[in-house]
Amino acid sequence: MYRIFFRLVFRWMDPERAHHLAFGWIRLAARVPVLRTLVAALLAPRFEQLRTEAFGLRMHGPFGLAAGFDKNAVAIDGMTMLGFDHIEIGTVTGRPQPGNPRKRLFRLVADRALINRMGFNNDGSAAVAARLSAREAVFRTTVGVNIGKTKAVPETEAIGDYVLSTERLAGHADYLVVNVSSPNTPGLRSLQAVDQLRPLLTAVREAADRTVTDRRVPLLVKIAPDLADEDIDAVADLAVELGLDGVIATNTTIARDGLGLVSDPALVAETGGLSGAPLKERSLAVLRRLYARVGDRITLIGVGGVTDAEDAWQRILAGATLVQGYSAFIYEGPFWSRAVHRGLARRLAASPYATLAEAVGADTRKVTA
């Protein structure tokens, strides 16, 4: 039914307007007690065999919502109601900012992909922190907070900007993500270079520990799929050296060639980060390389091109403890998470592994053995 609705309505609507419309419906449903209970019962079935632990946090399953969908922490319960096991909000910046001029979001329907150059449009870390502090949770879930650099802040002051967001948000985060991999903030990706990443991550770690004294807030870094292999290895080694809790692989790509894109060339040529199905192979390759490098010493989250249960299963076998999605939700609709969970449960039952934890990295270990 959703696919018919998408073809008849959403496909012809401006993508950002369609997002806000659907987002509003989700938030509204989550505010109505009886309705949200019924929706959760239908769309968020729990499978005991999929229960997952990561960073010392227990989750109903491994499948979560990637950052970018709920930038301002306004629909955590709504997205949990739809079946996501963890919700990563953001990207949140130190200062509020409107993002790039519209039009800045494009659908590549034939490729099941999106191109965005949103530019970290968000309410800023102070407003998001206040919202999280005032939140009365309806559904228990894990909330990750993804932070990035304010566009107006020069690269020389980037660390202070990240530290400011950390001080405001760490206390409300089940885990914290340093985003240095969006292609839509000038100069941001240069922070992935190890000589710049080391002091940034060290400062954020110290700020989180200084701000939150009653627990250790897990810290992760999110990287781009466009890194060269040697740079992936360098980030992996740095993550281990600094005692990071995890790496998220991957963000969107600026690449277009070699992805087999069949959409209108004018759309393909739009600047911004490409996400969705065409990113699948590169994102999976980065994940495999990371796991081969770090093994079980840190937790990996696989994201990028996850469209169905088989994609999620392949991420787990490659080394991901958690898997995230976003773009496919636009095309698959509200039943997507339920389908992924059911498919994962079937694949686990048919596998030689007793638990999901046993399956993590199994294929990568075979290749590297």
N, C-alpha and C positions, 0 to 999 in steps of 0.2 A: 504493500500500500504506500509506504513512504517513497519508494522509487518512482511510483506513478506521480505522486504529489511533487516530487523533485522535478520530474520532467515537465510537468504542466505549470508549476508555479515558480519554485526557487530558481530553476535554471535560467529563467528570463528576468530575474530580479538582480539588482546590483548585489554582488556577493557580500559586501559589508552590511548592507541593509538587511539582507536575508539572515545573516548571522545574528544581528541585534534582535530581529523579530523572533527567531527560534529561541534565542537566549532568554528573551522575555517570557515566552511560553513556559520554558523550563523553570525559571524562577517563580513564576506564578503558581505552577503546579506544586512546587515544593512548599509553598506557603499554606496549602490547604491540607489539613491533617489526614482526612479520609482519602483524598485523591493521591497524596504522596505515598501513603501506605499501599494502596492498590497498585500504583505504578511500580513501586519498588518490588512488590511481590511478583509482578509480571516480568520486569526487566532486570532485576538484580538477584537471581537465584544464587544461593550459596552452595558451593561444592566443597565438602570437607577435605577432599583429597588435594584441592588446589591451595589450601592455606599456606601462606608464605611468610618467612621471616627475613627481614633485611635491616641492617643497621641496628639490630636489637629490637626492631619494631615488628609487631605481628599484624598481618593483613589477611583479609578474606581470600585474596588471590594475588596473582602477579601482575594483573593488567590495570594500568592507570591512564589517566588523561594527561597528556603532555602540556607543558607550558605554552601559553599563547591563546588558549581558548578563554580561560577565565583570568584575565589580566589583573583584575582589581579585587579578587576574592569576594565576589558578590553571589556566586552560585555554587558554592562547595556542596551544600546539601542537595541541590538540584542535580548535579552531575553524579553524586554518590547514588542518588535515587535511580539513575539510569544504569547503574551497575559497575561503575569504575571503582577499583579497589584502593586507589590513592589518587589524589588530585594535586597537581603541581600548578600553583598559581603564578602569575607574572607573565612576562618579565616586568619586575618593579624597579624603578630607578630612584635615585636619591631625591630628585626634584620631580614634581608633576610635569608632564609634557604632552602636547597634542599628537605627537608623531608626525609622520610625513604627510604632505598634501594628498588629498584624494584625487583620483582613484588609485588605490594602493593594494588592492586584493583582487586576484584574477583566478578564475577557474579554467583549468585545462581538462574539460569533461572527458574528452576522448582518451586522455592519458590517466584519468583518475588522479589528478594532481592539482596543486595550487601554486601560485606564485604570490608572494606577499612582500611588500616593502613598507610595512606598517610603521616601523621606526620606534618601537617601544612606547606606543601611546598608552599612558597609564596615569593614575591619580597621584603617584608619588608615594614614597615609603612611609611618610607620616600618616597620610590618609588611610593607606592599606593596613598599617599597624593598628590604627584606631578601630578599623572595621573588624579585624581579626580579634582584637581584645574584647570587643562588644558582642562577638558572635556567640549565640546560644545554639550549640550543635544539636541537630535533630537526628542525624545518623553518625555513628562512629566511623571515622575514616582517618587515613593518614594524609596530612597536608604538607606538601613540600613548597618552599618559597624560593623562586628563581629571581636573582637580582642581576641587574646590568648597569652599565654606565649611562649617566645622563648625557644627552647629546651635546649640551652647551658646556659641559665640563671638559677642559683640555686633557689630553692624554697624560700630561705631567701631573695632573691632580686626580687621576682615575682612582688610585688607591683610596684616597680620602672619601671619594664618593661612594665606593663600595663599602667602606667601613661605616659610613653614616647609615646606609641602608641596613647593614648587619646589626648595628646597635639598636635600630628601631624594630627590626623584624625577627631577629634570632629567637627571641623569647616566645614567639608565636608559631615557630616552625618545628615540625617533626623532623625535617631535614632541610638543609640550605644548599642552594645551587648557585655557583658563580658562573654566569653566562658570559663567555668571551668569544662566542662563535656566531653571533648574528651578523649577517652581511649588510644590515640596514642602518647601522650606526657607524659613521666614518671612523676608521682607526681602531675599531673594537677588536677585530680579528688579529691585529698585531700583538695583542695582549696574550695570545696563545704561545708566543715565543717563550721558551723556558726562562730566559733571563728576565723577562718581564712578569711571567706568570708566577715564578717563585715568590718574589716579595708581595705580590697581590694576595696569593693564597695564604701566605704566612700572616699577613695583616688581618685578613678576614677571620682566620682561625683564632688569632689572639683576641680580636674584637668579640667574637662569639663567646669565647671562654670568659672574657671579662664581663660580658653582659649577662650571661646565663650561668649562674654558679651552682645550681642544684642538679644539673645534668649536663651531659656532653651533647651538643647539637651536631648531628652528623653533617659533614661538609663534602660536597661533590663539585666537580667541574664539568661543564658541558662543552664538547668540542665539535668542530666542523668536520664534515665528510671530505672536505677538500684538502686536508692536511696530507703532506707527503708521508710515506711510510716511516721514514726516519724521525719525522716530527711526532707521529703517533707514538713511536717507541719512547721518545724523549718525554712526552707528557705522561706516559704510563710509568716510566721510571721516577719521574718527579712525584707523581701521586703516591707511589710507594714510599719514597724518601720522606715526604712530608706527613705521612700517616693519614692521607685523605681517606674518607669512607667510601668513595665511589667516583666513577666516571660515567657520564651519560653520552652515549654514541648513537645517533649524531643529531646535529642541528640541520638546517636546510642547506642546500647546495647552490652555488652560483654557476655551476656547470650546466651546459645544455647539450653539448656534443656527446655522442656515444650513449645517450639514454634512450634512444629509440622513440623520441617524441613524435607524435602524429597530429598534434593539434595545429590550429592555424598558426603559421610562422609569425604573424604579427603578435599573437599572444605569447608565444614562446620567447620572443625577443624582449618582452617586458623585463625591466631590471627588478631585482629582488631575489629572495631565496625561494628555491623550488622545493616543494615537499610532496609527499604522496608516493604512489606506486613506483614511479621511475627511480626513486632513490633507494629502492629495496636492496639491490645487489651491493652498491657501494657501502651503504650503512652496515650491512651484514659483514662485509669484508673488514671494515674498521673494527667492528665488535670482535670478530675472530682474532684479529691481530692483537687487540688489547688483551683478550683473555689468554692468548698464548704467551704474552709477556708477563702478566700479573697473576694469572691463575686465580686462586681463591683468596689472595691477600687483600683484595678490595672488592667491593660490590659493583657490578656493571649493570647499567640500565640500557636496554636496546630500544631505540626509537628511530623512525625514518622508514617509510614505505611499508608499515605494518597495515595490511588490509583485511586479513582474516586469521582464523585460528592456526592455519598452517604457517603463516608468517610468524606469528607469536611463538609457536613451537620451535621453529627454526632458530629464533633468537635465543631461546632457552638452551637448546642443544649447543649453540655457538658460545654460550658463556654468560648470558644475561639472567640475573636473578629476578629482575623486574622488567616488564615490557610496557611501553607507552604508545599511544596512538593519538591522532588528532585529525589529520586530513581525511582519512577514510570515513570518519564520523559524518562529515558533510555529505558524503555520497550514500552511505549505508543507513544513516538515521538512527533512531532511538533503540532499535533492536540489535544494534551492532555489538555492544558489549556482551549481551546475553549469548549471542552466537559464538563469540570468541571463547567465552568461558565453557560453553557446552562442547565446543570443538576441542579445547585443551583437555577437558576431562576425558573425552573419548581417546585422544591420542596418548595420554598418560596411561590409561587402562590397557591400551594395546601395546604399550612399550615394555621393555624389560626392566623399567625403573619403578621402584615401589613408591617413590615420592618425587615431587618436582625438584627438590634439592639434589637428588641423585642425578637427575637429567641435566642439570646446569653444567654446560661445558663439555658434555659427553662426546659430541662430534669433534670438537676442537682437540680434545685430548687424544682421540684416535689418530688424528692427522699428525700430531706433533710427537706421538709416542715413538 
